[in-house]
Amino acid sequence: MNNDQLEGKWKEVKGKFKQKYGELTDSDLTYSEGKFDEMLGRLQQKTGKAKQELKKEIETW
């Protein structure tokens, strides 16, 4: 899945991420157009997971 597809899928699954990772805030889960990798970096810092792990998790939901 490329980043454009992941961004589209993200809109569907961000609520699930918030439930699973309770420490995430709305601002952690929000991204500006073209800044998806930046948001993944914030998620990586908060969850301790690698970006690839997070991308795979988004893909599977």
N, CA, C and O atoms as a MOPAC input file, in Angstrom:
PM7 MOZYME 1SCF
protein

 N      0.85300 1    -1.17000 1     0.00000 1
 C      0.00000 1     0.00000 1     0.00000 1
 C      0.90000 1     1.23500 1     0.00000 1
 O      1.83800 1     1.31900 1     0.79400 1
 N      0.62100 1     2.19400 1    -0.88700 1
 C      1.43000 1     3.40700 1    -0.89600 1
 C      0.87800 1     4.42000 1     0.12100 1
 O     -0.18000 1     4.20500 1     0.71100 1
 N      1.60500 1     5.51300 1     0.31200 1
 C      1.20300 1     6.49000 1     1.33000 1
 C     -0.16700 1     7.09900 1     1.06000 1
 O     -0.90900 1     7.37300 1     2.00400 1
 N     -0.52300 1     7.31900 1    -0.21000 1
 C     -1.84800 1     7.87500 1    -0.52500 1
 C     -2.94900 1     6.91800 1    -0.06600 1
 O     -3.96100 1     7.34300 1     0.49100 1
 N     -2.74100 1     5.63700 1    -0.30300 1
 C     -3.72900 1     4.64300 1     0.12100 1
 C     -3.78500 1     4.55400 1     1.64400 1
 O     -4.86200 1     4.43200 1     2.22900 1
 N     -2.61000 1     4.61700 1     2.28200 1
 C     -2.57400 1     4.58600 1     3.74200 1
 C     -3.28800 1     5.78900 1     4.33900 1
 O     -4.01100 1     5.65800 1     5.32600 1
 N     -3.08500 1     6.97100 1     3.73800 1
 C     -3.75900 1     8.17500 1     4.22300 1
 C     -5.26900 1     8.01600 1     4.14500 1
 O     -5.98300 1     8.40000 1     5.07200 1
 N     -5.76200 1     7.45300 1     3.04300 1
 C     -7.19300 1     7.23500 1     2.88700 1
 C     -7.71700 1     6.24600 1     3.91900 1
 O     -8.77900 1     6.45300 1     4.50600 1
 N     -6.98200 1     5.19300 1     4.13200 1
 C     -7.37300 1     4.17400 1     5.12400 1
 C     -7.31500 1     4.74800 1     6.53500 1
 O     -8.11000 1     4.37300 1     7.39700 1
 N     -6.36800 1     5.66000 1     6.76700 1
 C     -6.19100 1     6.24700 1     8.09000 1
 C     -7.46800 1     6.89600 1     8.59000 1
 O     -7.79200 1     6.80300 1     9.77400 1
 N     -8.18400 1     7.54300 1     7.71100 1
 C     -9.43500 1     8.20500 1     8.10000 1
 C    -10.41700 1     7.19700 1     8.69300 1
 O    -11.21700 1     7.54200 1     9.56300 1
 N    -10.35600 1     5.95400 1     8.22200 1
 C    -11.25900 1     4.91600 1     8.70500 1
 C    -10.81600 1     4.32200 1    10.03900 1
 O    -11.66100 1     3.92600 1    10.84200 1
 N     -9.50900 1     4.25200 1    10.29200 1
 C     -9.01500 1     3.48500 1    11.43700 1
 C     -8.45700 1     4.31400 1    12.58500 1
 O     -8.08200 1     3.74700 1    13.61200 1
 N     -8.38900 1     5.63200 1    12.44800 1
 C     -7.74900 1     6.41000 1    13.51400 1
 C     -8.46900 1     6.27000 1    14.85500 1
 O     -7.82300 1     6.34000 1    15.90100 1
 N     -9.76700 1     6.07600 1    14.85200 1
 C    -10.50000 1     5.85500 1    16.09900 1
 C    -10.06900 1     4.56300 1    16.77900 1
 O     -9.99800 1     4.49100 1    18.00600 1
 N     -9.78500 1     3.54900 1    15.97800 1
 C     -9.32200 1     2.27100 1    16.53000 1
 C     -7.95100 1     2.43700 1    17.17200 1
 O     -7.66900 1     1.83800 1    18.21000 1
 N     -7.09800 1     3.25500 1    16.54900 1
 C     -5.77900 1     3.51800 1    17.12400 1
 C     -5.93100 1     4.23500 1    18.46500 1
 O     -5.21800 1     3.93200 1    19.42000 1
 N     -6.84600 1     5.17000 1    18.52900 1
 C     -7.05000 1     5.92100 1    19.77300 1
 C     -7.52700 1     4.98300 1    20.88600 1
 O     -7.11700 1     5.13000 1    22.03700 1
 N     -8.38200 1     4.03300 1    20.55000 1
 C     -8.84600 1     3.07000 1    21.54300 1
 C     -7.70800 1     2.15000 1    21.98700 1
 O     -7.55200 1     1.87500 1    23.17600 1
 N     -6.92600 1     1.68200 1    21.03600 1
 C     -5.85600 1     0.73400 1    21.33700 1
 C     -4.71100 1     1.38700 1    22.10500 1
 O     -4.15400 1     0.79600 1    23.03000 1
 N     -4.36400 1     2.61700 1    21.71100 1
 C     -3.27000 1     3.35200 1    22.33700 1
 C     -3.85200 1     4.56400 1    23.04700 1
 O     -3.87200 1     5.66500 1    22.49500 1
 N     -4.31900 1     4.36100 1    24.25900 1
 C     -5.04000 1     5.38400 1    25.00500 1
 C     -4.27600 1     6.67700 1    25.23500 1
 O     -4.88500 1     7.71400 1    25.49600 1
 N     -2.93900 1     6.63300 1    25.14000 1
 C     -2.14700 1     7.84000 1    25.37300 1
 C     -2.13900 1     8.79500 1    24.18100 1
 O     -1.62900 1     9.91000 1    24.29200 1
 N     -2.69300 1     8.37900 1    23.05500 1
 C     -2.71400 1     9.23700 1    21.86200 1
 C     -3.79300 1    10.31100 1    21.99300 1
 O     -4.90200 1    10.04900 1    22.45900 1
 N     -3.44800 1    11.50700 1    21.57700 1
 C     -4.40700 1    12.61100 1    21.59000 1
 C     -4.93300 1    12.84700 1    20.17800 1
 O     -4.39900 1    12.30600 1    19.21000 1
 N     -5.99000 1    13.66200 1    20.06900 1
 C     -6.51300 1    14.01200 1    18.74700 1
 C     -5.43400 1    14.66700 1    17.89900 1
 O     -5.35100 1    14.41900 1    16.69600 1
 N     -4.60700 1    15.50100 1    18.51900 1
 C     -3.57600 1    16.17900 1    17.74100 1
 C     -2.50000 1    15.19800 1    17.26900 1
 O     -1.90000 1    15.41700 1    16.21600 1
 N     -2.24000 1    14.12100 1    18.02300 1
 C     -1.29900 1    13.09600 1    17.56600 1
 C     -1.82600 1    12.39500 1    16.31900 1
 O     -1.05200 1    11.98500 1    15.45400 1
 N     -3.13400 1    12.26200 1    16.23300 1
 C     -3.75500 1    11.48400 1    15.16300 1
 C     -4.11500 1    12.30800 1    13.94100 1
 O     -4.59500 1    11.76000 1    12.94800 1
 N     -3.89500 1    13.59900 1    13.99500 1
 C     -4.24400 1    14.48800 1    12.89200 1
 C     -2.99300 1    14.78600 1    12.06500 1
 O     -1.89500 1    14.93000 1    12.60400 1
 N     -3.17500 1    14.87200 1    10.78400 1
 C     -2.06000 1    15.22900 1     9.91100 1
 C     -2.53000 1    16.20900 1     8.85200 1
 O     -3.70900 1    16.24200 1     8.49900 1
 N     -1.60400 1    17.00300 1     8.35000 1
 C     -1.88000 1    17.90200 1     7.24100 1
 C     -1.57600 1    17.14900 1     5.95400 1
 O     -0.76100 1    16.22700 1     5.93000 1
 N     -2.24200 1    17.55800 1     4.89600 1
 C     -2.00100 1    16.95400 1     3.58100 1
 C     -0.50300 1    16.89100 1     3.30800 1
 O      0.20100 1    17.89100 1     3.44900 1
 N     -0.02400 1    15.72800 1     2.92100 1
 C      1.39200 1    15.56800 1     2.59800 1
 C      2.29000 1    15.38000 1     3.80300 1
 O      3.50500 1    15.27000 1     3.64500 1
 N      1.73100 1    15.33900 1     5.00100 1
 C      2.54100 1    15.21500 1     6.20700 1
 C      2.23100 1    13.92200 1     6.96500 1
 O      2.34700 1    13.86400 1     8.18900 1
 N      1.84000 1    12.89800 1     6.22600 1
 C      1.46700 1    11.63000 1     6.82800 1
 C      2.65300 1    11.01000 1     7.56700 1
 O      2.48800 1    10.48100 1     8.66700 1
 N      3.85100 1    11.07000 1     6.97000 1
 C      5.04000 1    10.50800 1     7.61300 1
 C      5.36900 1    11.22100 1     8.92100 1
 O      5.84500 1    10.60200 1     9.87300 1
 N      5.11000 1    12.53500 1     8.95900 1
 C      5.31900 1    13.29200 1    10.19400 1
 C      4.41200 1    12.76400 1    11.30400 1
 O      4.84200 1    12.58200 1    12.44300 1
 N      3.15700 1    12.52400 1    10.95300 1
 C      2.21000 1    12.00000 1    11.92600 1
 C      2.65200 1    10.60900 1    12.37300 1
 O      2.57300 1    10.28700 1    13.55800 1
 N      3.11500 1     9.78700 1    11.44000 1
 C      3.60100 1     8.46100 1    11.80600 1
 C      4.77100 1     8.56800 1    12.78200 1
 O      4.91000 1     7.73500 1    13.67800 1
 N      5.59800 1     9.57300 1    12.61600 1
 C      6.71300 1     9.80900 1    13.54300 1
 C      6.20600 1    10.10300 1    14.95000 1
 O      6.76600 1     9.61400 1    15.93100 1
 N      5.14300 1    10.90400 1    15.04500 1
 C      4.55500 1    11.19000 1    16.36600 1
 C      3.99700 1     9.90900 1    16.98300 1
 O      4.18400 1     9.65100 1    18.17200 1
 N      3.30900 1     9.10700 1    16.15900 1
 C      2.76900 1     7.84300 1    16.65500 1
 C      3.89400 1     6.90100 1    17.08900 1
 O      3.77400 1     6.19000 1    18.08700 1
 N      4.96700 1     6.90900 1    16.33900 1
 C      6.11100 1     6.06700 1    16.66600 1
 C      6.67100 1     6.44200 1    18.03600 1
 O      6.98100 1     5.56400 1    18.84200 1
 N      6.80000 1     7.73000 1    18.30000 1
 C      7.30600 1     8.19800 1    19.58700 1
 C      6.37700 1     7.79600 1    20.73100 1
 O      6.84100 1     7.37300 1    21.79000 1
 N      5.07700 1     7.92700 1    20.52000 1
 C      4.10400 1     7.64400 1    21.58400 1
 C      3.92500 1     6.15200 1    21.83900 1
 O      3.73000 1     5.73800 1    22.98200 1
 N      3.98900 1     5.33400 1    20.77500 1
 C      3.70100 1     3.90900 1    20.93200 1
 C      4.95400 1     3.05700 1    21.06500 1
 O      4.88300 1     1.92700 1    21.54800 1
 N      6.11000 1     3.58500 1    20.64000 1
 C      7.34400 1     2.80900 1    20.66700 1
 C      7.45600 1     1.81000 1    19.53000 1
 O      8.36000 1     0.97500 1    19.52400 1
 N      6.54600 1     1.88800 1    18.56800 1
 C      6.57300 1     0.97200 1    17.42500 1
 C      7.29300 1     1.62600 1    16.25100 1
 O      7.33800 1     2.85100 1    16.13600 1
 N      7.85200 1     0.79200 1    15.38600 1
 C      8.50600 1     1.28400 1    14.16700 1
 C      7.44500 1     1.75400 1    13.17800 1
 O      6.30300 1     1.29500 1    13.21000 1
 N      7.83600 1     2.67400 1    12.30000 1
 C      6.89200 1     3.19200 1    11.29400 1
 C      6.32300 1     2.05800 1    10.44600 1
 O      5.13200 1     2.05100 1    10.13500 1
 N      7.16700 1     1.10400 1    10.07200 1
 C      6.68600 1    -0.01900 1     9.25900 1
 C      5.63300 1    -0.83100 1     9.99700 1
 O      4.65500 1    -1.27900 1     9.39800 1
 N      5.83300 1    -1.02200 1    11.30700 1
 C      4.83600 1    -1.74100 1    12.10700 1
 C      3.50400 1    -0.99200 1    12.11000 1
 O      2.43900 1    -1.59200 1    11.96300 1
 N      3.58500 1     0.32100 1    12.27900 1
 C      2.36900 1     1.14200 1    12.30100 1
 C      1.66500 1     1.10100 1    10.94800 1
 O      0.44100 1     0.98600 1    10.88200 1
 N      2.44600 1     1.19500 1     9.86400 1
 C      1.84700 1     1.13100 1     8.52700 1
 C      1.15000 1    -0.20700 1     8.30900 1
 O      0.05200 1    -0.26100 1     7.75600 1
 N      1.79500 1    -1.28600 1     8.75000 1
 C      1.20600 1    -2.60900 1     8.59700 1
 C     -0.08600 1    -2.71800 1     9.41200 1
 O     -1.05700 1    -3.32800 1     8.96600 1
 N     -0.09000 1    -2.12900 1    10.59700 1
 C     -1.27600 1    -2.14700 1    11.43600 1
 C     -2.42300 1    -1.39200 1    10.76800 1
 O     -3.57100 1    -1.83400 1    10.81500 1
 N     -2.11500 1    -0.26700 1    10.15400 1
 C     -3.14100 1     0.50400 1     9.42800 1
 C     -3.67700 1    -0.32100 1     8.27500 1
 O     -4.88900 1    -0.36900 1     8.06100 1
 N     -2.80000 1    -0.96900 1     7.53100 1
 C     -3.20500 1    -1.78400 1     6.38600 1
 C     -4.14500 1    -2.91600 1     6.78100 1
 O     -5.09400 1    -3.21800 1     6.05700 1
 N     -3.88300 1    -3.54400 1     7.93100 1
 C     -4.64800 1    -4.72400 1     8.30100 1
 C     -6.02000 1    -4.40100 1     8.87100 1
 O     -6.87600 1    -5.28200 1     8.94000 1
 N     -6.24900 1    -3.16000 1     9.28100 1
 C     -7.55900 1    -2.79500 1     9.82100 1
 C     -8.47200 1    -2.44700 1     8.73100 1
 O     -9.62900 1    -2.10900 1     8.97900 1

